[in-house]
């Protein structure tokens, strides 16, 4: 096993143990035993469990931030909200161990902050979106930071609840979240659903960690991933536009049929 492979092995073992037992409940001895190596090997690569923990936290935070950033790249405000909710729920579904680690306060030795700081980073991105939306609707954009904290906090707490129950489905939970934050309690939709632009969405995960260290190769992989995401997003937008066009055409047909039926009814009444 190469040095890079050993390092990755220790990170993955540490991640599983931290998710199960937390930082304080995990020891260097356990990490070494699971990797079938001696304690000095762990110290050689990371200087102790603090070093492994810092890498794990940083990776999980970056993964979630990448998903949320992708979600907020949508153009319509409601779609942004839908996709932000879906991004967090997708992360929880695909990286349950990572989310369990993040929702605990990060250990002071990690130097990487806490879940609260991560939520604050996401709220800062949402804040910019809300400020533009508020300005366009005549609301005070200065209140955007407060609303961003409310919105992100609601989604984050719901995610913590969903981590264990896993019912209903990811899309159903997202639809109900958007129902509350978009419509408010006074106008709740009894049967909420995501828009066509978000339904079935699976965000592209960040590059998986691995032994690749060549900066040029990493840059090439990132560019390729970004290209695939842009192409998928364009396809989704085209499908959403086509679905909206079909919906409008169907509404026109129904309206025309309603007028014709009304005309026939009046004609029958006049004949009678």
C-alpha positions in Angstrom: 0.0 0.0 0.0 1.4 3.4 -1.0 1.7 6.3 1.4 -1.3 8.0 -0.3 -3.4 4.9 -0.1 -2.6 4.4 3.6 -3.5 8.0 4.3 -6.8 7.6 2.6 -7.5 4.3 4.4 -6.9 6.0 7.8 -9.2 8.9 6.8 -12.0 6.5 5.9 -11.6 4.5 9.1 -11.5 7.6 11.2 -14.6 9.0 9.4 -16.6 5.8 10.3 -15.4 5.8 13.9 -16.1 9.6 14.4 -19.6 9.1 13.0 -20.3 6.2 15.4 -18.5 7.4 18.6 -17.7 11.1 18.1 -14.3 12.7 18.4 -13.8 12.1 22.1 -15.0 8.5 21.9 -12.5 7.6 19.3 -8.9 6.8 20.0 -5.7 6.5 17.9 -5.5 2.9 19.1 -8.9 2.1 17.6 -8.0 3.8 14.3 -4.7 1.9 14.1 -6.3 -1.4 15.0 -9.0 -1.1 12.3 -6.2 -0.3 9.8 -4.0 -3.1 11.0 -1.1 -0.8 11.6 0.7 0.5 14.7 0.0 3.8 16.4 3.2 5.4 15.1 1.9 5.0 11.5 -1.1 7.1 12.4 1.1 9.7 14.1 3.4 9.7 11.1 0.6 10.6 8.6 -1.5 12.9 10.7 0.1 13.7 14.1 -2.8 12.1 15.9 -6.6 11.8 15.6 -6.9 15.6 15.5 -5.3 15.6 12.0 -7.6 12.9 10.7 -10.6 14.7 12.2 -9.7 18.0 10.6 -9.5 16.4 7.1 -12.8 14.6 7.6 -14.6 17.8 8.7 -13.1 19.8 5.8 -14.1 17.2 3.2 -17.7 17.0 4.5 -18.1 20.7 4.6 -16.7 21.1 1.1 -19.0 18.4 -0.2 -22.1 20.0 1.2 -21.1 23.5 0.1 -20.5 22.2 -3.5 -24.0 20.7 -3.6 -25.6 23.8 -2.2 -23.7 26.1 -4.5 -24.9 24.1 -7.5 -28.4 24.3 -6.2 -28.3 28.1 -5.9 -27.1 28.4 -9.6 -30.8 28.1 -10.8 -32.4 31.3 -12.1 -35.9 31.3 -10.6 -36.1 32.1 -6.8 -38.5 29.2 -6.0 -36.3 26.7 -7.9 -33.3 27.9 -5.9 -35.2 27.2 -2.6 -36.3 23.8 -3.9 -32.9 22.8 -5.0 -31.2 24.0 -1.8 -33.5 21.8 0.2 -32.8 18.9 -2.1 -29.1 19.5 -1.9 -29.0 19.1 1.9 -31.3 16.0 1.8 -29.2 14.5 -1.0 -26.1 15.0 1.1 -27.7 13.4 4.1 -28.9 10.5 2.0 -25.5 9.9 0.3 -23.2 10.8 3.2 -25.1 10.0 6.4 -21.8 9.3 8.3 -20.5 12.7 7.3 -23.6 14.5 8.3 -23.6 12.8 11.7 -20.1 14.1 12.2 -21.0 17.6 11.1 -24.0 18.0 13.3 -21.9 17.5 16.4 -19.8 20.5 17.4 -16.4 20.1 15.8 -13.7 19.5 18.3 -11.7 22.7 19.1 -8.5 20.9 18.0 -9.8 20.5 14.5 -9.6 24.2 13.8 -12.2 23.8 11.1 -15.3 25.3 12.8 -18.7 23.7 13.5 -21.9 22.8 11.7 -23.1 26.2 12.8 -20.3 27.9 10.9 -21.1 25.8 7.9 -24.8 26.8 8.0 -23.6 30.4 8.3 -21.6 30.0 5.2 -24.6 28.6 3.3 -26.8 31.4 4.7 -24.4 34.0 3.4 -24.9 32.6 -0.1 -28.7 32.5 0.4 -28.6 36.0 1.7 -27.3 37.4 -1.6 -30.1 35.5 -3.5 -32.8 36.9 -1.1 -31.4 40.4 -1.2 -31.9 40.5 -5.0 -35.3 39.0 -4.8 -36.4 41.4 -2.0 -35.2 44.4 -4.0 -37.1 43.3 -7.0 -40.3 42.9 -5.0 -40.1 46.1 -3.1 -39.1 44.6 0.2 -36.2 45.9 2.4 -33.1 44.0 1.3 -31.5 44.8 4.7 -33.7 42.1 6.2 -32.3 39.4 3.8 -29.6 38.2 6.3 -32.3 37.5 8.9 -34.5 35.7 6.5 -31.6 33.7 5.2 -30.8 32.4 8.7 -34.5 31.5 9.1 -34.7 29.6 5.8 -31.4 27.7 6.1 -32.0 26.9 9.8 -35.4 25.5 9.0 -34.0 23.2 6.3 -31.0 22.2 8.5 -33.1 21.2 11.5 -35.5 19.3 9.2 -32.5 17.5 7.8 -31.4 16.4 11.2 -34.8 15.0 11.9 -34.9 13.2 8.5 -31.4 11.7 9.1 -33.0 9.0 11.3 -36.6 8.7 10.1 -35.9 8.7 6.3 -39.6 9.0 5.6 -41.2 10.4 3.5 -39.0 10.5 0.5 -36.4 13.2 -0.2 -38.5 15.0 -2.8 -41.6 14.9 -0.6 -39.8 16.4 2.3 -38.3 19.1 0.1 -41.8 19.9 -1.4 -43.2 20.4 2.1 -40.3 22.6 3.2 -40.8 24.8 0.2 -44.5 24.8 0.8 -44.0 26.3 4.2 -41.3 28.8 3.3 -42.8 29.9 0.0 -46.5 29.9 0.8 -46.6 30.5 4.6 -48.9 28.9 7.1 -51.9 30.9 5.8 -51.6 29.6 2.3 -50.2 26.1 2.6 -50.8 23.8 -0.4 -52.5 20.6 0.9 -50.7 18.6 -1.7 -47.3 20.3 -2.4 -45.1 19.2 -5.2 -41.8 20.3 -6.6 -41.7 22.2 -9.9 -40.6 20.4 -13.1 -37.3 22.2 -12.9 -36.4 20.4 -9.7 -38.3 17.1 -9.8 -35.9 14.2 -10.2 -32.9 16.4 -9.7 -29.7 14.7 -8.6 -26.9 17.2 -8.0 -23.3 16.3 -9.2 -21.2 15.3 -6.2 -17.7 16.9 -5.8 -14.7 14.9 -6.9 -14.1 11.9 -4.7 -11.0 12.1 -2.5 -8.2 9.9 -3.6 -4.5 9.6 -4.1 -4.4 12.0 -7.1 -2.1 14.9 -6.2 -1.1 16.3 -9.6 -2.6 19.8 -9.8 -3.1 19.6 -13.6 -5.0 16.3 -13.3 -7.2 17.7 -10.5 -7.9 20.8 -12.6 -8.8 18.7 -15.6 -11.2 16.5 -13.6 -12.9 19.6 -12.1 -13.4 21.2 -15.5 -14.8 17.9 -16.8 -17.2 17.7 -13.9 -18.3 21.3 -14.3 -18.9 20.7 -18.0 -21.1 17.7 -17.3 -23.0 19.6 -14.7 -23.6 22.5 -17.1 -24.8 20.2 -19.9 -27.2 18.4 -17.5 -28.5 21.8 -16.2 -29.2 23.0 -19.8 -31.0 19.8 -20.6 -33.1 20.2 -17.4 -34.0 23.8 -18.3 -35.0 22.7 -21.8 -37.2 20.0 -20.4 -38.8 22.4 -17.9 -39.5 24.9 -20.7 -41.1 22.2 -22.8 -43.2 21.0 -19.9 -44.3 24.6 -19.2 -45.2 25.1 -22.9 -47.2 21.9 -22.9 -49.0 23.0 -19.7 -50.0 26.3 -21.3 -51.2 24.6 -24.4 -53.3 22.2 -22.4 -54.8 25.1 -20.4 -55.7 26.9 -23.7 -57.4 23.7 -24.9 -59.4 23.3 -21.7 -60.4 27.0 -21.8 -61.5 26.6 -25.4 -63.5 23.5 -24.6 -65.1 25.3 -21.7 -66.2 28.2 -23.9 -67.6 25.8 -26.5 -69.5 23.8 -23.9 -70.9 27.1 -22.5 -71.9 28.1 -26.0 -73.7 24.8 -26.6 -75.4 25.1 -23.2 -76.7 28.5 -24.1 -77.9 27.3 -27.5 -79.8 24.4 -25.8 -81.4 26.8 -23.4 -82.6 29.1 -26.2 -84.0 26.2 -28.2 -85.9 25.0 -25.1 
